Amino acid sequence: MTNFKDLKFEGLSIPELDAKLSLKKDQDGTLSLNVHPIYKVARTYELLDENESQKLQSGEIDNIAKEQEVQKGKIRKIIIEYDEQTKEFILMILNR
């Protein structure tokens, strides 16, 4: 985790931001840097009900597998996990 100060980007100014950094390999093989802000409180996630959200946040379960309709008749399988450090729900798509 790291702390950024005086961030400025395209008219946006952020005095201070605590964040976790990660690397992601894109489909073409290049690496990209992802910045995950550290939230004080977990934000709700539209694919989870309150019970599922609480179980992930408490550590009672590690992940939840779901199916999501992305287009009429097209379903994608996903896994949702919770990152306790950033208080962020993480979505992994199993089939595209």
C-alpha angles and dihedrals in degrees: 000000000000142000122233123199131197097004114187125181130157095334094320118119124190116182095201137356131181110206146166116229127215137174122229127192110224123217091263091054098255119130123236129193117234123200115207112193115222108238124206091217128024114256118230116259118218096220094055130073119220093263093052091046093052093048091053093045093048092048092241087129129020099214146349125226116214142165120230127193107227097172132005105294094359115110127184125198117227140178121212122203133174124234106211093195096057097025087231131137112231122210122205118190112214098188128023 
